[in-house]
Amino acid sequence: SAHLERSLVAVQMVFENPFGLGLGKSAGVSQRFGVDITPENTYLGVALELGWLGGILFFAFIISLLFELKQKNSELFYSLLGVAIIAFFLHPLEDMPLALRLFLLIGSLNQFKA
């Protein structure tokens, strides 16, 4: 399928460009500049733009947030888990209202520590 093919091309490009292609070079933003590199995977998109290190750090950031939310028994754990899983197949964090609300809510948890 085209979805799998795009992801495989993206993986190959990540290995060929270990320092990344630069911001705005994948997914929706790239189409504005006449280039269509859409990996159909948020994590691959980040790795394409920021390189191996950026991709690993982004994934580690999401995992660390999930662990912190689970540790606090926060209802937001399931929201972020859902977005994190969907991110393997789509680009949910490109939806700015969703991303802003989710990360603002997660960030606000630290303001109300007991």
Backbone hydrogen bonds, N-H to C=O, Kabsch-Sander energy under -0.5 kcal/mol:
donor,donor_aa,acceptor,acceptor_aa,energy
5,E,1,S,-2.2
6,R,2,A,-2.6
7,S,3,H,-1.8
8,L,4,L,-2.5
9,V,5,E,-2.4
10,A,6,R,-2.2
11,V,7,S,-2.3
12,Q,8,L,-2.2
13,M,9,V,-2.4
14,V,10,A,-2.3
15,F,11,V,-2.0
16,E,12,Q,-1.9
17,N,13,M,-1.5
20,G,17,N,-2.3
21,L,48,L,-3.1
22,G,49,E,-1.8
25,K,22,G,-1.2
27,A,37,I,-3.2
29,V,26,S,-0.6
30,S,26,S,-0.6
30,S,27,A,-0.7
31,Q,27,A,-1.0
32,R,28,G,-0.7
32,R,29,V,-1.0
33,F,30,S,-1.3
34,G,31,Q,-1.3
35,V,30,S,-2.0
37,I,35,V,-0.5
38,T,36,D,-0.6
42,T,87,A,-2.4
42,T,90,L,-1.1
43,Y,87,A,-0.6
45,G,41,N,-2.4
46,V,42,T,-2.4
47,A,43,Y,-2.3
48,L,44,L,-2.6
49,E,45,G,-1.9
50,L,46,V,-3.2
51,G,47,A,-1.9
52,W,18,P,-1.9
53,L,18,P,-0.5
54,G,50,L,-0.8
55,G,51,G,-2.5
56,I,52,W,-2.8
57,L,53,L,-2.8
58,F,54,G,-2.4
59,F,55,G,-2.3
60,A,56,I,-2.6
61,F,57,L,-2.3
62,I,58,F,-2.1
63,I,59,F,-2.4
64,S,60,A,-2.7
65,L,61,F,-2.2
66,L,62,I,-2.3
67,F,63,I,-2.4
68,E,64,S,-2.4
69,L,65,L,-2.8
70,K,66,L,-2.4
71,Q,67,F,-2.4
72,K,68,E,-1.7
73,N,70,K,-1.3
74,S,69,L,-2.5
77,F,74,S,-1.4
78,Y,75,E,-0.8
79,S,75,E,-0.8
80,L,76,L,-2.7
81,L,77,F,-2.7
82,G,78,Y,-2.1
83,V,79,S,-2.2
84,A,80,L,-3.0
85,I,81,L,-2.2
86,I,82,G,-2.6
87,A,83,V,-1.9
88,F,85,I,-1.6
89,F,86,I,-2.2
90,L,86,I,-2.0
94,E,91,H,-1.5
95,D,92,P,-1.2
96,M,94,E,-1.3
99,A,95,D,-2.5
100,L,96,M,-3.1
101,R,97,P,-2.2
102,L,98,L,-2.6
103,F,99,A,-2.5
104,L,100,L,-2.4
105,L,101,R,-2.5
106,I,102,L,-2.3
107,G,103,F,-2.5
108,S,104,L,-2.1
109,L,105,L,-0.8
109,L,106,I,-0.9
110,N,107,G,-0.9
111,Q,108,S,-1.2
112,F,108,S,-0.6
112,F,109,L,-0.9
113,K,110,N,-0.7
